[in-house]
Amino acid sequence: MATVIISGLLFATFITLLLIPAVYRLFSVSSLRFGWLKKKQKKVKVIPETIN
C-alpha cells in the first residue's frame, strides 16, 4: 500500500513540476513562432498637454 502511495505522489510531482511547464513552454514558443498570439497594435500619438 505504501509503495502505491509513494509512486503516485512521485508521478503527480513529476507531472506538476516537469511535464506541465514543458508542454506550456512548447506551446507558447510555437504559438509565437507562428504568430498566433501576435496582434497588430494601433499606434496612437500622444500629444503632451501644455501647462499655461
PDB file of N, H, CA, C and O in Angstrom:
ATOM      1  N   MET A   1       0.825  -1.193   0.000  1.00  0.00           N
ATOM      2  CA  MET A   1       0.000   0.000   0.000  1.00  0.00           C
ATOM      3  C   MET A   1       0.874   1.263   0.000  1.00  0.00           C
ATOM      4  O   MET A   1       0.598   2.220  -0.724  1.00  0.00           O
ATOM      5  N   ALA A   2       1.909   1.250   0.806  1.00  0.00           N
ATOM      6  H   ALA A   2       2.133   0.473   1.394  1.00  0.00           H
ATOM      7  CA  ALA A   2       2.798   2.412   0.877  1.00  0.00           C
ATOM      8  C   ALA A   2       3.521   2.627  -0.454  1.00  0.00           C
ATOM      9  O   ALA A   2       3.762   3.766  -0.856  1.00  0.00           O
ATOM     10  N   THR A   3       3.864   1.539  -1.132  1.00  0.00           N
ATOM     11  H   THR A   3       3.668   0.614  -0.806  1.00  0.00           H
ATOM     12  CA  THR A   3       4.543   1.650  -2.421  1.00  0.00           C
ATOM     13  C   THR A   3       3.652   2.341  -3.449  1.00  0.00           C
ATOM     14  O   THR A   3       4.126   3.154  -4.243  1.00  0.00           O
ATOM     15  N   VAL A   4       2.382   2.018  -3.433  1.00  0.00           N
ATOM     16  H   VAL A   4       1.998   1.357  -2.788  1.00  0.00           H
ATOM     17  CA  VAL A   4       1.444   2.631  -4.373  1.00  0.00           C
ATOM     18  C   VAL A   4       1.286   4.112  -4.078  1.00  0.00           C
ATOM     19  O   VAL A   4       1.243   4.923  -5.002  1.00  0.00           O
ATOM     20  N   ILE A   5       1.198   4.476  -2.810  1.00  0.00           N
ATOM     21  H   ILE A   5       1.233   3.816  -2.059  1.00  0.00           H
ATOM     22  CA  ILE A   5       1.031   5.882  -2.432  1.00  0.00           C
ATOM     23  C   ILE A   5       2.276   6.688  -2.800  1.00  0.00           C
ATOM     24  O   ILE A   5       2.167   7.785  -3.347  1.00  0.00           O
ATOM     25  N   ILE A   6       3.448   6.151  -2.505  1.00  0.00           N
ATOM     26  H   ILE A   6       3.537   5.260  -2.060  1.00  0.00           H
ATOM     27  CA  ILE A   6       4.688   6.852  -2.812  1.00  0.00           C
ATOM     28  C   ILE A   6       4.869   7.009  -4.318  1.00  0.00           C
ATOM     29  O   ILE A   6       5.250   8.079  -4.794  1.00  0.00           O
ATOM     30  N   SER A   7       4.596   5.945  -5.066  1.00  0.00           N
ATOM     31  H   SER A   7       4.286   5.076  -4.680  1.00  0.00           H
ATOM     32  CA  SER A   7       4.750   6.061  -6.519  1.00  0.00           C
ATOM     33  C   SER A   7       3.717   7.024  -7.107  1.00  0.00           C
ATOM     34  O   SER A   7       4.022   7.727  -8.070  1.00  0.00           O
ATOM     35  N   GLY A   8       2.530   7.072  -6.564  1.00  0.00           N
ATOM     36  H   GLY A   8       2.282   6.501  -5.781  1.00  0.00           H
ATOM     37  CA  GLY A   8       1.518   8.026  -7.016  1.00  0.00           C
ATOM     38  C   GLY A   8       1.934   9.458  -6.733  1.00  0.00           C
ATOM     39  O   GLY A   8       1.741  10.337  -7.572  1.00  0.00           O
ATOM     40  N   LEU A   9       2.506   9.702  -5.557  1.00  0.00           N
ATOM     41  H   LEU A   9       2.663   8.988  -4.875  1.00  0.00           H
ATOM     42  CA  LEU A   9       2.988  11.037  -5.224  1.00  0.00           C
ATOM     43  C   LEU A   9       4.146  11.445  -6.129  1.00  0.00           C
ATOM     44  O   LEU A   9       4.214  12.596  -6.559  1.00  0.00           O
ATOM     45  N   LEU A  10       5.051  10.526  -6.421  1.00  0.00           N
ATOM     46  H   LEU A  10       4.997   9.591  -6.072  1.00  0.00           H
ATOM     47  CA  LEU A  10       6.165  10.820  -7.318  1.00  0.00           C
ATOM     48  C   LEU A  10       5.671  11.116  -8.735  1.00  0.00           C
ATOM     49  O   LEU A  10       6.174  12.022  -9.400  1.00  0.00           O
ATOM     50  N   PHE A  11       4.695  10.353  -9.183  1.00  0.00           N
ATOM     51  H   PHE A  11       4.286   9.617  -8.643  1.00  0.00           H
ATOM     52  CA  PHE A  11       4.137  10.567 -10.513  1.00  0.00           C
ATOM     53  C   PHE A  11       3.448  11.926 -10.601  1.00  0.00           C
ATOM     54  O   PHE A  11       3.628  12.648 -11.582  1.00  0.00           O
ATOM     55  N   ALA A  12       2.664  12.279  -9.587  1.00  0.00           N
ATOM     56  H   ALA A  12       2.518  11.692  -8.790  1.00  0.00           H
ATOM     57  CA  ALA A  12       1.978  13.568  -9.570  1.00  0.00           C
ATOM     58  C   ALA A  12       2.979  14.718  -9.507  1.00  0.00           C
ATOM     59  O   ALA A  12       2.784  15.750 -10.148  1.00  0.00           O
ATOM     60  N   THR A  13       4.041  14.542  -8.744  1.00  0.00           N
ATOM     61  H   THR A  13       4.200  13.703  -8.223  1.00  0.00           H
ATOM     62  CA  THR A  13       5.079  15.571  -8.665  1.00  0.00           C
ATOM     63  C   THR A  13       5.777  15.736 -10.003  1.00  0.00           C
ATOM     64  O   THR A  13       6.041  16.862 -10.425  1.00  0.00           O
ATOM     65  N   PHE A  14       6.077  14.646 -10.672  1.00  0.00           N
ATOM     66  H   PHE A  14       5.862  13.731 -10.330  1.00  0.00           H
ATOM     67  CA  PHE A  14       6.705  14.696 -11.980  1.00  0.00           C
ATOM     68  C   PHE A  14       5.834  15.450 -12.979  1.00  0.00           C
ATOM     69  O   PHE A  14       6.328  16.297 -13.723  1.00  0.00           O
ATOM     70  N   ILE A  15       4.556  15.146 -12.994  1.00  0.00           N
ATOM     71  H   ILE A  15       4.155  14.458 -12.389  1.00  0.00           H
ATOM     72  CA  ILE A  15       3.647  15.806 -13.925  1.00  0.00           C
ATOM     73  C   ILE A  15       3.549  17.289 -13.612  1.00  0.00           C
ATOM     74  O   ILE A  15       3.607  18.122 -14.517  1.00  0.00           O
ATOM     75  N   THR A  16       3.400  17.626 -12.328  1.00  0.00           N
ATOM     76  H   THR A  16       3.353  16.950 -11.593  1.00  0.00           H
ATOM     77  CA  THR A  16       3.192  19.016 -11.940  1.00  0.00           C
ATOM     78  C   THR A  16       4.429  19.871 -12.165  1.00  0.00           C
ATOM     79  O   THR A  16       4.318  20.990 -12.666  1.00  0.00           O
ATOM     80  N   LEU A  17       5.591  19.374 -11.810  1.00  0.00           N
ATOM     81  H   LEU A  17       5.681  18.465 -11.403  1.00  0.00           H
ATOM     82  CA  LEU A  17       6.794  20.199 -11.837  1.00  0.00           C
ATOM     83  C   LEU A  17       7.572  20.125 -13.143  1.00  0.00           C
ATOM     84  O   LEU A  17       8.305  21.060 -13.466  1.00  0.00           O
ATOM     85  N   LEU A  18       7.438  19.058 -13.893  1.00  0.00           N
ATOM     86  H   LEU A  18       6.843  18.298 -13.630  1.00  0.00           H
ATOM     87  CA  LEU A  18       8.245  18.905 -15.096  1.00  0.00           C
ATOM     88  C   LEU A  18       7.431  18.877 -16.382  1.00  0.00           C
ATOM     89  O   LEU A  18       7.745  19.605 -17.324  1.00  0.00           O
ATOM     90  N   LEU A  19       6.417  18.069 -16.436  1.00  0.00           N
ATOM     91  H   LEU A  19       6.162  17.478 -15.671  1.00  0.00           H
ATOM     92  CA  LEU A  19       5.701  17.852 -17.689  1.00  0.00           C
ATOM     93  C   LEU A  19       4.830  19.044 -18.087  1.00  0.00           C
ATOM     94  O   LEU A  19       4.881  19.490 -19.233  1.00  0.00           O
ATOM     95  N   ILE A  20       4.040  19.557 -17.161  1.00  0.00           N
ATOM     96  H   ILE A  20       3.998  19.195 -16.230  1.00  0.00           H
ATOM     97  CA  ILE A  20       3.132  20.659 -17.483  1.00  0.00           C
ATOM     98  C   ILE A  20       3.890  21.926 -17.889  1.00  0.00           C
ATOM     99  O   ILE A  20       3.515  22.536 -18.890  1.00  0.00           O
ATOM    100  N   PRO A  21       4.942  22.360 -17.166  1.00  0.00           N
ATOM    101  CA  PRO A  21       5.689  23.532 -17.646  1.00  0.00           C
ATOM    102  C   PRO A  21       6.373  23.310 -18.994  1.00  0.00           C
ATOM    103  O   PRO A  21       6.473  24.239 -19.796  1.00  0.00           O
ATOM    104  N   ALA A  22       6.844  22.092 -19.250  1.00  0.00           N
ATOM    105  H   ALA A  22       6.763  21.338 -18.598  1.00  0.00           H
ATOM    106  CA  ALA A  22       7.491  21.815 -20.531  1.00  0.00           C
ATOM    107  C   ALA A  22       6.485  21.905 -21.677  1.00  0.00           C
ATOM    108  O   ALA A  22       6.800  22.463 -22.729  1.00  0.00           O
ATOM    109  N   VAL A  23       5.304  21.374 -21.492  1.00  0.00           N
ATOM    110  H   VAL A  23       5.049  20.921 -20.638  1.00  0.00           H
ATOM    111  CA  VAL A  23       4.270  21.436 -22.530  1.00  0.00           C
ATOM    112  C   VAL A  23       3.804  22.877 -22.715  1.00  0.00           C
ATOM    113  O   VAL A  23       3.575  23.315 -23.842  1.00  0.00           O
ATOM    114  N   TYR A  24       3.662  23.613 -21.620  1.00  0.00           N
ATOM    115  H   TYR A  24       3.848  23.258 -20.704  1.00  0.00           H
ATOM    116  CA  TYR A  24       3.266  25.025 -21.713  1.00  0.00           C
ATOM    117  C   TYR A  24       4.296  25.816 -22.501  1.00  0.00           C
ATOM    118  O   TYR A  24       3.933  26.609 -23.370  1.00  0.00           O
ATOM    119  N   ARG A  25       5.564  25.614 -22.212  1.00  0.00           N
ATOM    120  H   ARG A  25       5.858  24.970 -21.506  1.00  0.00           H
ATOM    121  CA  ARG A  25       6.618  26.330 -22.931  1.00  0.00           C
ATOM    122  C   ARG A  25       6.642  25.924 -24.400  1.00  0.00           C
ATOM    123  O   ARG A  25       6.858  26.769 -25.270  1.00  0.00           O
ATOM    124  N   LEU A  26       6.428  24.665 -24.684  1.00  0.00           N
ATOM    125  H   LEU A  26       6.253  23.979 -23.978  1.00  0.00           H
ATOM    126  CA  LEU A  26       6.415  24.194 -26.060  1.00  0.00           C
ATOM    127  C   LEU A  26       5.325  24.900 -26.862  1.00  0.00           C
ATOM    128  O   LEU A  26       5.567  25.352 -27.981  1.00  0.00           O
ATOM    129  N   PHE A  27       4.117  24.993 -26.285  1.00  0.00           N
ATOM    130  H   PHE A  27       3.921  24.626 -25.376  1.00  0.00           H
ATOM    131  CA  PHE A  27       3.018  25.637 -26.994  1.00  0.00           C
ATOM    132  C   PHE A  27       3.189  27.146 -27.066  1.00  0.00           C
ATOM    133  O   PHE A  27       2.820  27.747 -28.075  1.00  0.00           O
ATOM    134  N   SER A  28       3.736  27.783 -26.033  1.00  0.00           N
ATOM    135  H   SER A  28       4.036  27.295 -25.213  1.00  0.00           H
ATOM    136  CA  SER A  28       3.896  29.236 -26.075  1.00  0.00           C
ATOM    137  C   SER A  28       4.965  29.634 -27.085  1.00  0.00           C
ATOM    138  O   SER A  28       4.809  30.646 -27.769  1.00  0.00           O
ATOM    139  N   VAL A  29       6.045  28.868 -27.199  1.00  0.00           N
ATOM    140  H   VAL A  29       6.172  28.046 -26.644  1.00  0.00           H
ATOM    141  CA  VAL A  29       7.089  29.170 -28.168  1.00  0.00           C
ATOM    142  C   VAL A  29       6.586  28.932 -29.583  1.00  0.00           C
ATOM    143  O   VAL A  29       6.855  29.735 -30.478  1.00  0.00           O
ATOM    144  N   SER A  30       5.866  27.850 -29.796  1.00  0.00           N
ATOM    145  H   SER A  30       5.647  27.198 -29.069  1.00  0.00           H
ATOM    146  CA  SER A  30       5.371  27.558 -31.143  1.00  0.00           C
ATOM    147  C   SER A  30       4.296  28.552 -31.556  1.00  0.00           C
ATOM    148  O   SER A  30       4.208  28.903 -32.732  1.00  0.00           O
ATOM    149  N   SER A  31       3.477  29.013 -30.618  1.00  0.00           N
ATOM    150  H   SER A  31       3.549  28.727 -29.662  1.00  0.00           H
ATOM    151  CA  SER A  31       2.448  29.983 -30.979  1.00  0.00           C
ATOM    152  C   SER A  31       3.077  31.322 -31.329  1.00  0.00           C
ATOM    153  O   SER A  31       2.579  32.022 -32.211  1.00  0.00           O
ATOM    154  N   LEU A  32       4.161  31.693 -30.657  1.00  0.00           N
ATOM    155  H   LEU A  32       4.565  31.124 -29.941  1.00  0.00           H
ATOM    156  CA  LEU A  32       4.839  32.934 -31.012  1.00  0.00           C
ATOM    157  C   LEU A  32       5.546  32.796 -32.350  1.00  0.00           C
ATOM    158  O   LEU A  32       5.623  33.754 -33.120  1.00  0.00           O
ATOM    159  N   ARG A  33       6.060  31.610 -32.624  1.00  0.00           N
ATOM    160  H   ARG A  33       5.997  30.832 -31.999  1.00  0.00           H
ATOM    161  CA  ARG A  33       6.759  31.381 -33.884  1.00  0.00           C
ATOM    162  C   ARG A  33       5.802  31.503 -35.064  1.00  0.00           C
ATOM    163  O   ARG A  33       6.161  32.057 -36.102  1.00  0.00           O
ATOM    164  N   PHE A  34       4.599  30.992 -34.909  1.00  0.00           N
ATOM    165  H   PHE A  34       4.307  30.542 -34.065  1.00  0.00           H
ATOM    166  CA  PHE A  34       3.631  31.035 -35.999  1.00  0.00           C
ATOM    167  C   PHE A  34       2.792  32.302 -35.996  1.00  0.00           C
ATOM    168  O   PHE A  34       1.993  32.510 -36.909  1.00  0.00           O
ATOM    169  N   GLY A  35       2.955  33.144 -35.000  1.00  0.00           N
ATOM    170  H   GLY A  35       3.604  32.976 -34.259  1.00  0.00           H
ATOM    171  CA  GLY A  35       2.258  34.419 -34.962  1.00  0.00           C
ATOM    172  C   GLY A  35       0.820  34.340 -34.516  1.00  0.00           C
ATOM    173  O   GLY A  35       0.031  35.227 -34.842  1.00  0.00           O
ATOM    174  N   TRP A  36       0.453  33.315 -33.785  1.00  0.00           N
ATOM    175  H   TRP A  36       1.094  32.595 -33.520  1.00  0.00           H
ATOM    176  CA  TRP A  36      -0.934  33.205 -33.334  1.00  0.00           C
ATOM    177  C   TRP A  36      -1.262  34.210 -32.251  1.00  0.00           C
ATOM    178  O   TRP A  36      -2.397  34.679 -32.160  1.00  0.00           O
ATOM    179  N   LEU A  37      -0.277  34.549 -31.425  1.00  0.00           N
ATOM    180  H   LEU A  37       0.645  34.168 -31.498  1.00  0.00           H
ATOM    181  CA  LEU A  37      -0.552  35.460 -30.329  1.00  0.00           C
ATOM    182  C   LEU A  37      -0.204  36.903 -30.654  1.00  0.00           C
ATOM    183  O   LEU A  37      -0.478  37.809 -29.867  1.00  0.00           O
ATOM    184  N   LYS A  38       0.395  37.107 -31.807  1.00  0.00           N
ATOM    185  H   LYS A  38       0.618  36.370 -32.445  1.00  0.00           H
ATOM    186  CA  LYS A  38       0.766  38.465 -32.156  1.00  0.00           C
ATOM    187  C   LYS A  38      -0.461  39.203 -32.680  1.00  0.00           C
ATOM    188  O   LYS A  38      -1.117  38.764 -33.626  1.00  0.00           O
ATOM    189  N   LYS A  39      -0.746  40.298 -32.063  1.00  0.00           N
ATOM    190  H   LYS A  39      -0.214  40.654 -31.295  1.00  0.00           H
ATOM    191  CA  LYS A  39      -1.868  41.116 -32.504  1.00  0.00           C
ATOM    192  C   LYS A  39      -1.317  42.442 -32.977  1.00  0.00           C
ATOM    193  O   LYS A  39      -0.380  42.996 -32.402  1.00  0.00           O
ATOM    194  N   LYS A  40      -1.918  42.929 -34.030  1.00  0.00           N
ATOM    195  H   LYS A  40      -2.679  42.479 -34.497  1.00  0.00           H
ATOM    196  CA  LYS A  40      -1.484  44.224 -34.526  1.00  0.00           C
ATOM    197  C   LYS A  40      -2.011  45.307 -33.598  1.00  0.00           C
ATOM    198  O   LYS A  40      -3.207  45.388 -33.321  1.00  0.00           O
ATOM    199  N   GLN A  41      -1.098  46.126 -33.130  1.00  0.00           N
ATOM    200  H   GLN A  41      -0.126  46.060 -33.355  1.00  0.00           H
ATOM    201  CA  GLN A  41      -1.485  47.207 -32.247  1.00  0.00           C
ATOM    202  C   GLN A  41      -1.502  48.512 -33.028  1.00  0.00           C
ATOM    203  O   GLN A  41      -0.604  48.796 -33.820  1.00  0.00           O
ATOM    204  N   LYS A  42      -2.529  49.287 -32.790  1.00  0.00           N
ATOM    205  H   LYS A  42      -3.258  49.056 -32.146  1.00  0.00           H
ATOM    206  CA  LYS A  42      -2.626  50.578 -33.441  1.00  0.00           C
ATOM    207  C   LYS A  42      -1.701  51.551 -32.727  1.00  0.00           C
ATOM    208  O   LYS A  42      -1.659  51.601 -31.498  1.00  0.00           O
ATOM    209  N   LYS A  43      -0.973  52.310 -33.503  1.00  0.00           N
ATOM    210  H   LYS A  43      -1.007  52.269 -34.502  1.00  0.00           H
ATOM    211  CA  LYS A  43      -0.099  53.309 -32.917  1.00  0.00           C
ATOM    212  C   LYS A  43      -0.911  54.560 -32.643  1.00  0.00           C
ATOM    213  O   LYS A  43      -1.560  55.104 -33.536  1.00  0.00           O
ATOM    214  N   VAL A  44      -0.866  54.999 -31.424  1.00  0.00           N
ATOM    215  H   VAL A  44      -0.338  54.557 -30.699  1.00  0.00           H
ATOM    216  CA  VAL A  44      -1.606  56.185 -31.012  1.00  0.00           C
ATOM    217  C   VAL A  44      -0.589  57.255 -30.651  1.00  0.00           C
ATOM    218  O   VAL A  44       0.311  57.036 -29.841  1.00  0.00           O
ATOM    219  N   LYS A  45      -0.753  58.413 -31.269  1.00  0.00           N
ATOM    220  H   LYS A  45      -1.485  58.591 -31.927  1.00  0.00           H
ATOM    221  CA  LYS A  45       0.139  59.513 -30.956  1.00  0.00           C
ATOM    222  C   LYS A  45      -0.365  60.198 -29.693  1.00  0.00           C
ATOM    223  O   LYS A  45      -1.543  60.534 -29.570  1.00  0.00           O
ATOM    224  N   VAL A  46       0.545  60.392 -28.773  1.00  0.00           N
ATOM    225  H   VAL A  46       1.502  60.119 -28.873  1.00  0.00           H
ATOM    226  CA  VAL A  46       0.203  61.066 -27.527  1.00  0.00           C
ATOM    227  C   VAL A  46       0.671  62.509 -27.624  1.00  0.00           C
ATOM    228  O   VAL A  46       1.853  62.788 -27.827  1.00  0.00           O
ATOM    229  N   ILE A  47      -0.271  63.407 -27.478  1.00  0.00           N
ATOM    230  H   ILE A  47      -1.231  63.181 -27.313  1.00  0.00           H
ATOM    231  CA  ILE A  47       0.052  64.834 -27.540  1.00  0.00           C
ATOM    232  C   ILE A  47       0.200  65.325 -26.100  1.00  0.00           C
ATOM    233  O   ILE A  47      -0.753  65.281 -25.322  1.00  0.00           O
ATOM    234  N   PRO A  48       1.397  65.792 -25.753  1.00  0.00           N
ATOM    235  CA  PRO A  48       1.584  66.250 -24.373  1.00  0.00           C
ATOM    236  C   PRO A  48       0.805  67.537 -24.129  1.00  0.00           C
ATOM    237  O   PRO A  48       0.740  68.420 -24.985  1.00  0.00           O
ATOM    238  N   GLU A  49       0.217  67.618 -22.941  1.00  0.00           N
ATOM    239  H   GLU A  49       0.270  66.901 -22.246  1.00  0.00           H
ATOM    240  CA  GLU A  49      -0.551  68.789 -22.585  1.00  0.00           C
ATOM    241  C   GLU A  49       0.414  69.893 -22.161  1.00  0.00           C
ATOM    242  O   GLU A  49       1.425  69.641 -21.505  1.00  0.00           O
ATOM    243  N   THR A  50       0.080  71.116 -22.551  1.00  0.00           N
ATOM    244  H   THR A  50      -0.741  71.321 -23.084  1.00  0.00           H
ATOM    245  CA  THR A  50       0.912  72.246 -22.143  1.00  0.00           C
ATOM    246  C   THR A  50       0.252  72.936 -20.973  1.00  0.00           C
ATOM    247  O   THR A  50      -0.956  73.172 -20.976  1.00  0.00           O
ATOM    248  N   ILE A  51       1.039  73.252 -19.986  1.00  0.00           N
ATOM    249  H   ILE A  51       2.020  73.059 -19.984  1.00  0.00           H
ATOM    250  CA  ILE A  51       0.510  73.928 -18.790  1.00  0.00           C
ATOM    251  C   ILE A  51       0.759  75.420 -18.971  1.00  0.00           C
ATOM    252  O   ILE A  51       1.897  75.849 -19.162  1.00  0.00           O
ATOM    253  N   ASN A  52      -0.316  76.210 -18.908  1.00  0.00           N
ATOM    254  H   ASN A  52      -1.241  75.862 -18.753  1.00  0.00           H
ATOM    255  CA  ASN A  52      -0.206  77.670 -19.084  1.00  0.00           C
ATOM    256  C   ASN A  52      -0.277  78.377 -17.770  1.00  0.00           C
ATOM    257  O   ASN A  52      -0.201  79.605 -17.725  1.00  0.00           O
TER     258      ASN A  52
END
